Amino acid sequence: MIITYPNPILRRPTQPVEPGSREAQEAASALRAAFRQIEALGLAANQIGLLVRAVLVRLGEEERVLFNPEIIARSVEVVVDREGCLSLPGVEAEVPRARDVVVRAMDEGGAVVELGLSELEARLLQHEVDHINGTLYVDLLSKEERRRVLAEFRLARGGKPKEPTPSPR
């Protein structure tokens, strides 16, 4: 049910959606159905094949569907912490993220909400907003670390590691 790397839909930016529209209601319903099947803190619409700007996140004890979320402020302070992704199962990496963010979005009723988030919740929203922008957490890593994580992912999926490209002599 969750789309995994290297499926190209994960790289496609999603389109804004009007809360209350049929498309938004279907996205919210599909996100909730998928979320019940997984253990995660967040899920982006393109991870289930929908190219709309919608995410479902667990903030504290509350699950919230947010439409058209955007990060409007980030702290200067960056925290590096382990991060994984449902679309890259079985691998994790140390990912730098802003410690605090302010996210503006629309709720299911169409109201504009601004969320000031810190630590894990800030990391979560940055991760999900990246998803709907077509960015994966491995894109934030150094070239060497990205190569290592993707090789580990291929091995975990039963694939063979890529042979190193010979350097010209």
N, CA and C atoms as an extended XYZ file, in Angstrom:
507
Properties=species:S:1:pos:R:3:atomname:S:1:resname:S:1:resid:I:1 pbc="F F F"
N         0.824       -1.202        0.000 N   MET     1
C         0.000        0.000        0.000 CA  MET     1
C         0.867        1.264        0.000 C   MET     1
N         1.987        1.246        0.724 N   ILE     2
C         2.886        2.408        0.738 CA  ILE     2
C         3.839        2.297       -0.448 C   ILE     2
N         3.927        3.352       -1.214 N   ILE     3
C         4.816        3.379       -2.378 CA  ILE     3
C         6.256        3.518       -1.900 C   ILE     3
N         7.133        2.707       -2.476 N   THR     4
C         8.529        2.728       -2.054 CA  THR     4
C         9.449        3.216       -3.172 C   THR     4
N        10.584        3.692       -2.734 N   TYR     5
C        11.666        4.124       -3.619 CA  TYR     5
C        12.066        2.935       -4.486 C   TYR     5
N        12.343        3.115       -5.753 N   PRO     6
C        12.535        4.352       -6.522 CA  PRO     6
C        11.314        4.788       -7.332 C   PRO     6
N        10.108        4.443       -6.937 N   ASN     7
C         8.920        4.830       -7.695 CA  ASN     7
C         8.940        6.331       -7.970 C   ASN     7
N         8.795        6.740       -9.243 N   PRO     8
C         8.912        8.161       -9.601 CA  PRO     8
C         7.848        9.066       -8.987 C   PRO     8
N         6.722        8.517       -8.539 N   ILE     9
C         5.693        9.374       -7.938 CA  ILE     9
C         6.225       10.073       -6.685 C   ILE     9
N         7.201        9.451       -6.027 N   LEU    10
C         7.779       10.059       -4.824 CA  LEU    10
C         8.575       11.324       -5.141 C   LEU    10
N         8.943       11.504       -6.391 N   ARG    11
C         9.734       12.673       -6.809 CA  ARG    11
C         8.887       13.759       -7.454 C   ARG    11
N         7.606       13.485       -7.627 N   ARG    12
C         6.741       14.464       -8.291 CA  ARG    12
C         6.129       15.407       -7.267 C   ARG    12
N         6.292       16.704       -7.468 N   PRO    13
C         5.627       17.654       -6.570 CA  PRO    13
C         4.112       17.475       -6.666 C   PRO    13
N         3.442       17.648       -5.551 N   THR    14
C         2.001       17.480       -5.499 CA  THR    14
C         1.300       18.806       -5.777 C   THR    14
N         0.006       18.732       -6.026 N   GLN    15
C        -0.784       19.909       -6.376 CA  GLN    15
C        -1.650       20.352       -5.203 C   GLN    15
N        -1.857       21.664       -5.047 N   PRO    16
C        -2.741       22.151       -3.984 CA  PRO    16
C        -4.128       21.518       -4.108 C   PRO    16
N        -4.779       21.393       -2.967 N   VAL    17
C        -6.115       20.797       -2.928 CA  VAL    17
C        -7.022       21.701       -2.091 C   VAL    17
N        -8.264       21.792       -2.483 N   GLU    18
C        -9.227       22.635       -1.782 CA  GLU    18
C        -9.895       21.825       -0.679 C   GLU    18
N        -9.675       22.190        0.605 N   PRO    19
C       -10.344       21.461        1.690 CA  PRO    19
C       -11.859       21.445        1.461 C   PRO    19
N       -12.470       20.315        1.756 N   GLY    20
C       -13.904       20.174        1.554 CA  GLY    20
C       -14.271       19.642        0.185 C   GLY    20
N       -13.335       19.720       -0.766 N   SER    21
C       -13.614       19.188       -2.103 CA  SER    21
C       -13.640       17.664       -2.051 C   SER    21
N       -14.209       17.076       -3.070 N   ARG    22
C       -14.241       15.607       -3.144 CA  ARG    22
C       -12.825       15.038       -3.118 C   ARG    22
N       -11.924       15.677       -3.853 N   GLU    23
C       -10.526       15.236       -3.908 CA  GLU    23
C        -9.881       15.261       -2.513 C   GLU    23
N       -10.148       16.314       -1.750 N   ALA    24
C        -9.596       16.437       -0.399 CA  ALA    24
C       -10.199       15.384        0.526 C   ALA    24
N       -11.498       15.181        0.424 N   GLN    25
C       -12.151       14.182        1.268 CA  GLN    25
C       -11.630       12.782        0.968 C   GLN    25
N       -11.432       12.476       -0.317 N   GLU    26
C       -10.892       11.169       -0.700 CA  GLU    26
C        -9.462       11.006       -0.200 C   GLU    26
N        -8.675       12.071       -0.290 N   ALA    27
C        -7.289       12.015        0.196 CA  ALA    27
C        -7.265       11.777        1.701 C   ALA    27
N        -8.086       12.513        2.448 N   ALA    28
C        -8.128       12.349        3.908 CA  ALA    28
C        -8.545       10.928        4.276 C   ALA    28
N        -9.537       10.412        3.602 N   SER    29
C       -10.017        9.063        3.869 CA  SER    29
C        -8.937        8.021        3.553 C   SER    29
N        -8.285        8.173        2.412 N   ALA    30
C        -7.228        7.233        2.014 CA  ALA    30
C        -6.037        7.305        2.971 C   ALA    30
N        -5.673        8.515        3.392 N   LEU    31
C        -4.567        8.660        4.348 CA  LEU    31
C        -4.906        7.972        5.667 C   LEU    31
N        -6.116        8.155        6.141 N   ARG    32
C        -6.525        7.512        7.405 CA  ARG    32
C        -6.521        5.989        7.279 C   ARG    32
N        -7.038        5.478        6.177 N   ALA    33
C        -7.080        4.027        5.967 CA  ALA    33
C        -5.666        3.455        5.935 C   ALA    33
N        -4.772        4.119        5.226 N   ALA    34
C        -3.384        3.647        5.153 CA  ALA    34
C        -2.699        3.766        6.513 C   ALA    34
N        -2.975        4.849        7.224 N   PHE    35
C        -2.325        5.106        8.516 CA  PHE    35
C        -2.691        4.036        9.540 C   PHE    35
N        -3.908        3.502        9.439 N   ARG    36
C        -4.330        2.438       10.366 CA  ARG    36
C        -3.534        1.150       10.143 C   ARG    36
N        -2.939        1.017        8.974 N   GLN    37
C        -2.219       -0.206        8.621 CA  GLN    37
C        -0.728       -0.160        8.967 C   GLN    37
N        -0.246        0.977        9.404 N   ILE    38
C         1.198        1.160        9.594 CA  ILE    38
C         1.511        1.667       11.000 C   ILE    38
N         2.764        1.601       11.334 N   GLU    39
C         3.251        2.230       12.564 CA  GLU    39
C         4.135        3.386       12.153 C   GLU    39
N         3.610        4.578       12.286 N   ALA    40
C         4.351        5.768       11.862 CA  ALA    40
C         3.750        6.994       12.540 C   ALA    40
N         4.463        8.093       12.418 N   LEU    41
C         3.976        9.366       12.948 CA  LEU    41
C         3.383       10.243       11.861 C   LEU    41
N         3.682        9.920       10.606 N   GLY    42
C         3.183       10.748        9.521 CA  GLY    42
C         3.141        9.999        8.209 C   GLY    42
N         2.353       10.546        7.288 N   LEU    43
C         2.190        9.948        5.970 CA  LEU    43
C         1.801       11.057        5.004 C   LEU    43
N         2.434       11.068        3.838 N   ALA    44
C         2.127       12.058        2.802 CA  ALA    44
C         1.303       11.407        1.699 C   ALA    44
N         0.438       12.191        1.070 N   ALA    45
C        -0.469       11.658        0.051 CA  ALA    45
C         0.260       10.957       -1.092 C   ALA    45
N         1.400       11.482       -1.523 N   ASN    46
C         2.081       10.826       -2.645 CA  ASN    46
C         2.666        9.467       -2.256 C   ASN    46
N         2.802        9.192       -0.967 N   GLN    47
C         3.268        7.875       -0.532 CA  GLN    47
C         2.196        6.811       -0.726 C   GLN    47
N         0.952        7.247       -0.981 N   ILE    48
C        -0.115        6.297       -1.270 CA  ILE    48
C        -0.681        6.541       -2.672 C   ILE    48
N         0.096        7.240       -3.503 N   GLY    49
C        -0.256        7.399       -4.907 CA  GLY    49
C        -1.115        8.586       -5.265 C   GLY    49
N        -1.324        9.508       -4.329 N   LEU    50
C        -2.154       10.687       -4.596 CA  LEU    50
C        -1.277       11.922       -4.729 C   LEU    50
N        -1.422       12.631       -5.832 N   LEU    51
C        -0.565       13.800       -6.073 CA  LEU    51
C        -1.224       15.094       -5.611 C   LEU    51
N        -1.683       15.087       -4.357 N   VAL    52
C        -2.265       16.283       -3.745 CA  VAL    52
C        -1.459       16.651       -2.508 C   VAL    52
N        -1.492       17.934       -2.166 N   ARG    53
C        -0.739       18.435       -1.011 CA  ARG    53
C        -1.531       18.160        0.261 C   ARG    53
N        -1.410       16.921        0.731 N   ALA    54
C        -2.103       16.509        1.952 CA  ALA    54
C        -1.193       15.576        2.731 C   ALA    54
N        -1.193       15.760        4.049 N   VAL    55
C        -0.424       14.884        4.932 CA  VAL    55
C        -1.278       14.541        6.141 C   VAL    55
N        -0.983       13.400        6.732 N   LEU    56
C        -1.596       13.034        7.996 CA  LEU    56
C        -0.452       12.909        8.991 C   LEU    56
N        -0.570       13.586       10.121 N   VAL    57
C         0.490       13.550       11.134 CA  VAL    57
C        -0.114       13.315       12.511 C   VAL    57
N         0.663       12.658       13.339 N   ARG    58
C         0.268       12.480       14.739 CA  ARG    58
C         1.039       13.498       15.556 C   ARG    58
N         0.304       14.455       16.099 N   LEU    59
C         0.897       15.488       16.949 CA  LEU    59
C         0.381       15.242       18.359 C   LEU    59
N         1.248       14.789       19.233 N   GLY    60
C         0.820       14.372       20.564 CA  GLY    60
C        -0.074       13.158       20.409 C   GLY    60
N        -1.258       13.221       20.949 N   GLU    61
C        -2.217       12.115       20.835 CA  GLU    61
C        -3.188       12.307       19.674 C   GLU    61
N        -3.066       13.424       18.981 N   GLU    62
C        -4.041       13.779       17.941 CA  GLU    62
C        -3.505       13.484       16.544 C   GLU    62
N        -4.339       12.861       15.728 N   GLU    63
C        -4.026       12.680       14.315 CA  GLU    63
C        -4.703       13.803       13.549 C   GLU    63
N        -3.920       14.476       12.693 N   ARG    64
C        -4.463       15.610       11.941 CA  ARG    64
C        -4.139       15.473       10.471 C   ARG    64
N        -5.144       15.725        9.647 N   VAL    65
C        -4.923       15.840        8.212 CA  VAL    65
C        -4.733       17.315        7.930 C   VAL    65
N        -3.644       17.625        7.240 N   LEU    66
C        -3.340       19.014        6.883 CA  LEU    66
C        -3.261       19.124        5.369 C   LEU    66
N        -3.912       20.138        4.838 N   PHE    67
C        -3.894       20.380        3.400 CA  PHE    67
C        -2.996       21.572        3.094 C   PHE    67
N        -2.259       21.453        2.020 N   ASN    68
C        -1.396       22.524        1.513 CA  ASN    68
C        -0.428       23.059        2.573 C   ASN    68
N         0.181       22.175        3.366 N   PRO    69
C         1.083       22.682        4.401 CA  PRO    69
C         2.347       23.287        3.796 C   PRO    69
N         2.809       24.336        4.440 N   GLU    70
C         4.077       24.957        4.035 CA  GLU    70
C         4.795       25.427        5.287 C   GLU    70
N         6.098       25.312        5.244 N   ILE    71
C         6.909       25.787        6.363 CA  ILE    71
C         7.178       27.262        6.114 C   ILE    71
N         6.708       28.098        7.040 N   ILE    72
C         6.846       29.540        6.838 CA  ILE    72
C         7.965       30.142        7.684 C   ILE    72
N         8.490       29.364        8.642 N   ALA    73
C         9.628       29.822        9.437 CA  ALA    73
C        10.370       28.603        9.969 C   ALA    73
N        11.695       28.744       10.032 N   ARG    74
C        12.563       27.695       10.565 CA  ARG    74
C        13.560       28.333       11.518 C   ARG    74
N        13.866       27.610       12.593 N   SER    75
C        14.886       28.112       13.505 CA  SER    75
C        16.257       27.998       12.841 C   SER    75
N        17.168       28.834       13.291 N   VAL    76
C        18.541       28.755       12.823 CA  VAL    76
C        19.194       27.498       13.391 C   VAL    76
N        18.781       27.132       14.592 N   GLU    77
C        19.351       25.958       15.236 CA  GLU    77
C        18.942       24.689       14.503 C   GLU    77
N        19.928       23.872       14.174 N   VAL    78
C        19.710       22.615       13.464 CA  VAL    78
C        20.039       21.472       14.406 C   VAL    78
N        19.218       20.414       14.343 N   VAL    79
C        19.440       19.218       15.140 CA  VAL    79
C        19.624       18.056       14.174 C   VAL    79
N        20.634       17.243       14.428 N   VAL    80
C        20.866       16.041       13.626 CA  VAL    80
C        20.365       14.854       14.437 C   VAL    80
N        19.489       14.065       13.821 N   ASP    81
C        18.919       12.914       14.515 CA  ASP    81
C        18.607       11.825       13.501 C   ASP    81
N        18.428       10.604       14.008 N   ARG    82
C        18.107        9.468       13.145 CA  ARG    82
C        16.719        9.639       12.559 C   ARG    82
N        16.626        9.285       11.284 N   GLU    83
C        15.362        9.409       10.585 CA  GLU    83
C        15.223        8.238        9.628 C   GLU    83
N        14.014        7.755        9.507 N   GLY    84
C        13.689        6.707        8.555 CA  GLY    84
C        12.486        7.144        7.756 C   GLY    84
N        12.022        6.256        6.876 N   CYS    85
C        10.908        6.608        6.008 CA  CYS    85
C        10.189        5.344        5.558 C   CYS    85
N         8.882        5.382        5.546 N   LEU    86
C         8.092        4.247        5.074 CA  LEU    86
C         8.390        3.921        3.617 C   LEU    86
N         8.801        4.902        2.847 N   SER    87
C         9.104        4.684        1.438 CA  SER    87
C        10.521        4.178        1.205 C   SER    87
N        11.313        4.140        2.258 N   LEU    88
C        12.661        3.550        2.230 CA  LEU    88
C        12.781        2.643        3.451 C   LEU    88
N        11.958        1.592        3.508 N   PRO    89
C        11.920        0.772        4.720 CA  PRO    89
C        13.236        0.053        4.984 C   PRO    89
N        13.550       -0.054        6.273 N   GLY    90
C        14.707       -0.834        6.681 CA  GLY    90
C        16.006       -0.075        6.802 C   GLY    90
N        16.003        1.214        6.467 N   VAL    91
C        17.234        2.003        6.578 CA  VAL    91
C        16.943        3.316        7.289 C   VAL    91
N        17.962        3.830        7.946 N   GLU    92
C        17.882        5.120        8.630 CA  GLU    92
C        19.193        5.853        8.425 C   GLU    92
N        19.148        7.145        8.691 N   ALA    93
C        20.362        7.957        8.618 CA  ALA    93
C        20.224        9.143        9.553 C   ALA    93
N        21.349        9.745        9.876 N   GLU    94
C        21.388       10.972       10.666 CA  GLU    94
C        21.080       12.132        9.723 C   GLU    94
N        19.968       12.823        9.980 N   VAL    95
C        19.484       13.868        9.070 CA  VAL    95
C        19.428       15.205        9.807 C   VAL    95
N        20.006       16.250        9.216 N   PRO    96
C        19.903       17.575        9.821 CA  PRO    96
C        18.558       18.213        9.508 C   PRO    96
N        17.917       18.756       10.535 N   ARG    97
C        16.635       19.453       10.378 CA  ARG    97
C        16.615       20.642       11.325 C   ARG    97
N        15.836       21.650       10.976 N   ALA    98
C        15.632       22.787       11.878 CA  ALA    98
C        14.984       22.283       13.167 C   ALA    98
N        15.433       22.809       14.296 N   ARG    99
C        14.894       22.392       15.594 CA  ARG    99
C        13.440       22.799       15.757 C   ARG    99
N        13.096       23.996       15.269 N   ASP   100
C        11.745       24.539       15.405 CA  ASP   100
C        11.255       25.019       14.038 C   ASP   100
N         9.963       24.858       13.805 N   VAL   101
C         9.360       25.365       12.571 CA  VAL   101
C         7.981       25.937       12.877 C   VAL   101
N         7.533       26.783       11.968 N   VAL   102
C         6.138       27.221       11.962 CA  VAL   102
C         5.577       26.748       10.631 C   VAL   102
N         4.473       26.015       10.720 N   VAL   103
C         3.823       25.461        9.535 CA  VAL   103
C         2.449       26.108        9.387 C   VAL   103
N         2.167       26.559        8.178 N   ARG   104
C         0.830       27.071        7.861 CA  ARG   104
C         0.167       26.039        6.946 C   ARG   104
N        -1.085       25.712        7.262 N   ALA   105
C        -1.831       24.728        6.479 CA  ALA   105
C        -3.306       25.032        6.611 C   ALA   105
N        -4.104       24.195        5.987 N   MET   106
C        -5.560       24.274        6.131 CA  MET   106
C        -6.034       22.966        6.739 C   MET   106
N        -6.982       23.069        7.658 N   ASP   107
C        -7.531       21.855        8.249 CA  ASP   107
C        -8.665       21.336        7.358 C   ASP   107
N        -9.271       20.239        7.767 N   GLU   108
C       -10.306       19.629        6.939 CA  GLU   108
C       -11.533       20.518        6.767 C   GLU   108
N       -11.744       21.444        7.690 N   GLY   109
C       -12.860       22.380        7.566 CA  GLY   109
C       -12.540       23.589        6.714 C   GLY   109
N       -11.293       23.706        6.266 N   GLY   110
C       -10.884       24.824        5.426 CA  GLY   110
C       -10.295       25.996        6.190 C   GLY   110
N       -10.202       25.868        7.523 N   ALA   111
C        -9.615       26.953        8.320 CA  ALA   111
C        -8.092       26.937        8.178 C   ALA   111
N        -7.511       28.121        8.110 N   VAL   112
C        -6.052       28.236        8.087 CA  VAL   112
C        -5.547       28.043        9.511 C   VAL   112
N        -4.558       27.175        9.656 N   VAL   113
C        -3.953       26.937       10.964 CA  VAL   113
C        -2.458       27.199       10.863 C   VAL   113
N        -1.895       27.730       11.938 N   GLU   114
C        -0.446       27.879       12.047 CA  GLU   114
C        -0.003       27.096       13.254 C   GLU   114
N         0.957       26.218       13.039 N   LEU   115
C         1.457       25.354       14.099 CA  LEU   115
C         2.912       25.687       14.382 C   LEU   115
N         3.208       26.050       15.617 N   GLY   116
C         4.588       26.233       16.052 CA  GLY   116
C         5.050       24.910       16.651 C   GLY   116
N         6.021       24.280       16.023 N   LEU   117
C         6.435       22.941       16.425 CA  LEU   117
C         7.917       22.892       16.754 C   LEU   117
N         8.282       22.005       17.669 N   SER   118
C         9.673       21.833       18.085 CA  SER   118
C        10.040       20.363       18.073 C   SER   118
N        11.356       20.140       18.016 N   GLU   119
C        11.930       18.802       18.185 CA  GLU   119
C        11.303       17.785       17.235 C   GLU   119
N        10.777       16.673       17.780 N   LEU   120
C        10.271       15.578       16.960 CA  LEU   120
C         9.123       16.020       16.052 C   LEU   120
N         8.194       16.823       16.575 N   GLU   121
C         7.068       17.259       15.748 CA  GLU   121
C         7.540       18.175       14.616 C   GLU   121
N         8.543       19.004       14.881 N   ALA   122
C         9.104       19.856       13.826 CA  ALA   122
C         9.772       18.981       12.764 C   ALA   122
N        10.517       17.980       13.192 N   ARG   123
C        11.172       17.039       12.270 CA  ARG   123
C        10.119       16.331       11.418 C   ARG   123
N         9.063       15.869       12.062 N   LEU   124
C         7.990       15.160       11.372 CA  LEU   124
C         7.374       16.016       10.263 C   LEU   124
N         7.027       17.254       10.583 N   LEU   125
C         6.405       18.104        9.563 CA  LEU   125
C         7.381       18.443        8.446 C   LEU   125
N         8.643       18.657        8.772 N   GLN   126
C         9.624       18.920        7.721 CA  GLN   126
C         9.724       17.715        6.780 C   GLN   126
N         9.738       16.525        7.349 N   HIS   127
C         9.826       15.291        6.562 CA  HIS   127
C         8.620       15.164        5.629 C   HIS   127
N         7.413       15.374        6.156 N   GLU   128
C         6.197       15.212        5.349 CA  GLU   128
C         6.053       16.312        4.300 C   GLU   128
N         6.399       17.541        4.642 N   VAL   129
C         6.350       18.618        3.643 CA  VAL   129
C         7.372       18.352        2.544 C   VAL   129
N         8.549       17.850        2.918 N   ASP   130
C         9.517       17.450        1.884 CA  ASP   130
C         8.886       16.432        0.941 C   ASP   130
N         8.195       15.433        1.495 N   HIS   131
C         7.559       14.405        0.661 CA  HIS   131
C         6.653       15.026       -0.389 C   HIS   131
N         5.758       15.901        0.017 N   ILE   132
C         4.808       16.453       -0.957 CA  ILE   132
C         5.476       17.430       -1.927 C   ILE   132
N         6.724       17.797       -1.624 N   ASN   133
C         7.525       18.607       -2.558 CA  ASN   133
C         8.391       17.739       -3.453 C   ASN   133
N         8.303       16.414       -3.277 N   GLY   134
C         9.086       15.502       -4.110 CA  GLY   134
C        10.495       15.254       -3.608 C   GLY   134
N        10.738       15.526       -2.330 N   THR   135
C        12.058       15.359       -1.732 CA  THR   135
C        12.025       14.237       -0.705 C   THR   135
N        13.055       13.408       -0.711 N   LEU   136
C        13.200       12.339        0.278 CA  LEU   136
C        14.321       12.708        1.244 C   LEU   136
N        14.270       12.138        2.446 N   TYR   137
C        15.278       12.499        3.443 CA  TYR   137
C        16.692       12.198        2.969 C   TYR   137
N        16.867       11.201        2.106 N   VAL   138
C        18.218       10.891        1.620 CA  VAL   138
C        18.792       12.024        0.782 C   VAL   138
N        17.929       12.884        0.249 N   ASP   139
C        18.391       14.027       -0.541 CA  ASP   139
C        19.097       15.067        0.326 C   ASP   139
N        18.898       14.993        1.633 N   LEU   140
C        19.501       15.957        2.554 CA  LEU   140
C        20.861       15.481        3.071 C   LEU   140
N        21.266       14.292        2.658 N   LEU   141
C        22.518       13.708        3.132 CA  LEU   141
C        23.669       14.070        2.207 C   LEU   141
N        24.886       13.899        2.715 N   SER   142
C        26.046       14.075        1.847 CA  SER   142
C        25.976       13.009        0.753 C   SER   142
N        26.656       13.260       -0.352 N   LYS   143
C        26.637       12.315       -1.471 CA  LYS   143
C        27.098       10.926       -1.015 C   LYS   143
N        28.129       10.888       -0.211 N   GLU   144
C        28.676        9.613        0.272 CA  GLU   144
C        27.683        8.876        1.177 C   GLU   144
N        27.068        9.613        2.109 N   GLU   145
C        26.101        8.998        3.020 CA  GLU   145
C        24.850        8.551        2.258 C   GLU   145
N        24.429        9.340        1.308 N   ARG   146
C        23.268        8.973        0.491 CA  ARG   146
C        23.553        7.672       -0.252 C   ARG   146
N        24.713        7.573       -0.851 N   ARG   147
C        25.104        6.355       -1.567 CA  ARG   147
C        25.077        5.151       -0.634 C   ARG   147
N        25.605        5.318        0.580 N   ARG   148
C        25.650        4.232        1.543 CA  ARG   148
C        24.243        3.775        1.938 C   ARG   148
N        23.375        4.729        2.246 N   VAL   149
C        22.016        4.405        2.672 CA  VAL   149
C        21.246        3.709        1.545 C   VAL   149
N        21.372        4.205        0.311 N   LEU   150
C        20.654        3.588       -0.798 CA  LEU   150
C        21.198        2.196       -1.119 C   LEU   150
N        22.502        1.994       -0.948 N   ALA   151
C        23.072        0.650       -1.137 CA  ALA   151
C        22.535       -0.299       -0.068 C   ALA   151
N        22.459        0.178        1.165 N   GLU   152
C        21.907       -0.621        2.264 CA  GLU   152
C        20.434       -0.941        1.987 C   GLU   152
N        19.712        0.011        1.457 N   PHE   153
C        18.302       -0.190        1.109 CA  PHE   153
C        18.158       -1.274        0.041 C   PHE   153
N        18.975       -1.184       -1.007 N   ARG   154
C        18.912       -2.194       -2.070 CA  ARG   154
C        19.212       -3.580       -1.517 C   ARG   154
N        20.202       -3.677       -0.657 N   LEU   155
C        20.534       -4.968       -0.047 CA  LEU   155
C        19.395       -5.483        0.816 C   LEU   155
N        18.776       -4.604        1.591 N   ALA   156
C        17.660       -4.992        2.451 CA  ALA   156
C        16.476       -5.486        1.619 C   ALA   156
N        16.348       -4.992        0.407 N   ARG   157
C        15.249       -5.389       -0.481 CA  ARG   157
C        15.611       -6.610       -1.315 C   ARG   157
N        16.790       -7.189       -1.051 N   GLY   158
C        17.198       -8.387       -1.771 CA  GLY   158
C        17.930       -8.112       -3.067 C   GLY   158
N        18.300       -6.876       -3.278 N   GLY   159
C        19.027       -6.523       -4.501 CA  GLY   159
C        20.524       -6.655       -4.312 C   GLY   159
N        21.215       -6.443       -5.380 N   LYS   160
C        22.672       -6.473       -5.334 CA  LYS   160
C        23.185       -5.050       -5.230 C   LYS   160
N        24.291       -4.880       -4.521 N   PRO   161
C        24.873       -3.533       -4.499 CA  PRO   161
C        25.382       -3.180       -5.886 C   PRO   161
N        25.308       -1.899       -6.213 N   LYS   162
C        25.829       -1.454       -7.506 CA  LYS   162
C        27.342       -1.582       -7.507 C   LYS   162
N        27.858       -2.005       -8.627 N   GLU   163
C        29.319       -2.064       -8.768 CA  GLU   163
C        29.847       -0.642       -8.875 C   GLU   163
N        30.968       -0.383       -8.205 N   PRO   164
C        31.524        0.968       -8.317 CA  PRO   164
C        31.931        1.246       -9.752 C   PRO   164
N        31.722        2.460      -10.171 N   THR   165
C        32.137        2.868      -11.505 CA  THR   165
C        33.647        3.030      -11.521 C   THR   165
N        34.318        2.341      -12.460 N   PRO   166
C        35.783        2.484      -12.482 CA  PRO   166
C        36.174        3.920      -12.805 C   PRO   166
N        37.202        4.375      -12.147 N   SER   167
C        37.672        5.728      -12.431 CA  SER   167
C        38.626        5.690      -13.624 C   SER   167
N        38.590        6.730      -14.436 N   PRO   168
C        39.497        6.767      -15.593 CA  PRO   168
C        40.945        6.825      -15.119 C   PRO   168
N        41.785        6.160      -15.829 N   ARG   169
C        43.203        6.109      -15.434 CA  ARG   169
C        44.009        7.107      -16.184 C   ARG   169
